[in-house]
Amino acid sequence: MNSRANQLKSFDRLLTIMDELRAQCPWDKKQTMESLRHLTIEETYELGDAILDNDLEEVKKELGDVLLHIVFYAKIGSETNDFDIADVCNSICEKLINRHPHIYGDVKVENEEDVKRNWENLKLKEGKKSVLEGVPNSLPALVKANRIQEKVAGVGFDWEEPNQVWEKVEEELAEFKEEVKNGNVDAMESEFGDVLFSMVNYARFLKINPENALERTNKKFLKRFQYLEEKAKVINKPLKDMSLAEMDVFWEEAKRLPK
C-alpha cells in the first residue's frame, strides 16, 4: 500500500487537476452544485452496486468518481469564498472528534450500541431539534425507514427483543389482510406500508440491511429471468408464446446455476 506521503501527494495531484479543469475545460467551467447533484447521486448508486457485487476493482474506480465530486463541490465553494477542501476536511475532523468522546475524551463505552446512543445524544446537544433531523427527505423509502429506526433506537425508543418485533410484523400482516378483504385500496396501501416498516425493523434486529437484502434479490431475479430469455431464444419461441409450465422449467434451471 502507498505511504501517507504518497497518499497526500496523490490527493494534491487531484486538487491540481481539478484547478486546471475548472480553468480550462468548457464543460467543467459551466458546472454548478445544482448541475452536479444528480450526477453525484448516480455515482453513489454505482459505488453501491460495486460494493454489492464485491467487485473491489470497480469499488476503487467508483470511489474515485465520488471523491472527484467532493473535490469539485469544494472547488466551487472556494470560488465564492464560502469554503474550500481544507474547510471540508477540518469540519468532518472536528465532528468526528466531538462525536467520539470515548476516544478523544474520558467517556466510557461498553459496545457499539453505547457509541450509537452517545452519537445521537451529542447531536441533540449540538442544537439539533430532533434526532430525525439528519434523515434526508430525498432518501429512497426503504433506506429512509431503516435510518429512522436506527436513529430513534439510538435514544432508547426501541423494542427489547426480536420476538416482540416479529409479533408486530404479524399484527401488521393481519391488519393488511383485513383491508385486502375490505377492498379499500387506500387502506390497503397504508397497511402495506406498516408491514414494510415493521419488516425493516425486524431486519434491523437481525443485523440485516434491508436495502442490501432487497437489492440482492433484485439481482438474483434479473439473472434468472435473463437466463429464461436466453433459453427462449435458443428454442426460437417468444416468451409470450410460452406457457408458465414451460417457463418454469428454465426458471428452475436458472436457480441451480452458480451464484
N, C-alpha and C positions, 0 to 999 in steps of 0.2 A: 504493500500500500504506500501511497505518497506520504512524505513527511509533512508536518504542519507548514513548513516553509514553502513547499511545493503547492500545497493546498491554497495558501494565501496568494501565491504567485498566479495560480490559475484563476482565482476569483478576481484579482486585479486585471488579468487579461480580458475577462468577460466584461468588466466595467469599462475598459478602454474601447473594446469593440462596440459596446452599446453607445458610448460617446460618439464614435465615428459614424455609426449607422444613423443616429439621430441627427447628425450634422450633414450627412451626405446622401443618404438614401431617400428618394422621393416618398416611398411607402412609409418608412419609419418616421419621417418628418411629420406626416399627416396624422399619426395615431394620437388618440386621446385615451384617458382612462375608460371612458364610455365605449369607445370603439374596440378596446382590448377585452372588455369584460366578458363577452360571450366566447371569445377565443380562449380565455383563461379557464372558463368553466369546461370547455371542450377538452383542453389539455389535462385538466384534473380528472375527468372521466377516463381519458386514455391511460393515465397513470393507474387509475383504479383497475382497469381491465388487465393491464400488465401484471399488477400485483396478484389478482385472482388467478391469472394464468401461470403464475410463478415463473415468469419469463424475466430473469434478472437482467439480461442484456437490454431488454425493452424497458424495464424499470429505470435503468441508468439513463437511457435516452429521454424518457418522459420526464424524469426529474430535472434534466437539463432544460427541457421546454418550460416547465413550471418555474424554474429558477430564472430563466430569461424574462418571464413575465414579471416576476418580483422586481428584478433589476430595472425593467422598463418602467414600471409604475414609479419606482424611486427616482428614476431619471426625470420623468415628467414632473414629479413633486419638487425636484430641485430647481427646475426652470421657473417655478413660481415662488421659490424661496419658502415653501411650506415645510418640506422635509427632504432629506436625501437618504442614501442607503445606510450611512452611519447612524442616522436617527432611527431608522427602521431596526437595525441590529441592536442598538442600545436600548430601544424601547422594549423589545422582547427579552433582552438580557435582564433588565430591571424587573419585568413582570415575573420571569422565572425565579429570580432570587427572592422576590417578595412572596411568591406563591409556594415556595419550598422552605419554610422556616425550620423544618426538620433537618435540612441540610445546611442552611446558612444562618440558622438561629438556634434557639435552645428548646424548641418544641419536640416532644417525643411522639413517635407513632409506632404502632404495632404491625400494621399491614397496609396494603394498598387502599382498602376501604377507608381507613383513617385519613390517608392522603387526599382521597376524593372529597371527604366531608370537609376537611380543612380548606381545600381549594374553593369550594362553593361558599363557605362562610367568610373566607377572606375577600371574595368578590363583593359580598354584601357590605363588608366593612369599607371597601373602596368606594362605596357610593352607589352601587347598582341597586335599583329599587326592587328588583325581582330576580330570583335565581334563574328564571326563564328568559331573562333579558338577552342573553347571548345566543339564543336559538334563532338562526336566520329565518325570516319568513319564506324565503325562496327555496328552502331545502325541500327535496322530494319528501312526500308524506311519510313514507316508511322510515326514512332516516330521521325525520323530524320527531316521529313518535318515540323512537329509541333514545334520541338526545333529551327529549322532555323527561322521559322516565329516569334516565341516568342522573339528570340534574336535580330532580325532586328527591330522588333516593339519597343524593349527596347531603341533604339536610334532614334526613331521617324520615321522610314521607315515603314509606315503603312497606311491603309485606315482610313477614318474618321468615316464612318457609315457602319453598317452591310449590308444595301441595296446595297451599292457600291460593296461589296464583292460578293453578290448574282448575281449582274449584270455580274461580271467577271465569275462566275460559268456558267451562261447561255451562255456567249460568248464562253467559252471553250467547252461547250457541242455542240454548233453549229459547231465549227471547227472540233470537233471529228466526228460528224455525216457526215460532208462533206468528211472527209478522209475515213470513212466507205463506203460511196458511191463510192469513187475512187478505193477502194480495195487495197490500198498500206499499207501493214502490218506494215512496219517500221514507216510510218507517223501516222498510227492509234495508235501505241504504244506510240509515242511521245505525241500525243494529249490526249490520255487517261491519261498519266502521268500528263499533265497540268490540266485535270479535277479533278483528285485526289488531286493535290496540292491545287487547288482553293477550293475544298470542305473541306480540312483540315483547310484552312484559315478561311472559313466561320464558321466551328465548333468552332474555337478559339474565334471568335467574339460572339458566342452564349454561351460561357463558357462551351463547351462540349469538353471532352478529346476524340479525335478520336480513339486512341488506345483502351481505355476502351469501347467506344461505339461499335467498331467492335468486340471486344472480347465477349461482352455481346450477340451480335447477333450470333457469333460462338457457344457459349454455348447453346443458345436457339435452334439453328438449330440441334446441336448434340442431345439434349434431345428429340426433336420431332422426329428426324429420328430413334433414338434408340427405341422410343415407336412404331414407324411403324414396325421396325424389330421384336419387341416382338409380336406384333399382327399377323404378318405374320407367326411366329412360332406357335401361338395358332391355327390358321386355317390350319396349315400344308401346306402352299403354299409359295414357294420361291419368293422373290421379283421380280426376273427376269421373273417369270411367271404371275405376276400381271399386270393388266392394270393401266394406270395412274389414271383412274377414281376410281379404287378400292383402290389404294394407297392414293388417295386424301381424301377418307372417314376417314381413320385412321389419316391422317395428320391434318384434321380439328378437330378430337377428341383431338389430342395432343395439339392443340392450346388452347383448353378450360381447360387444366389441370392447377392446381395451380402453380404459378411461384415460 
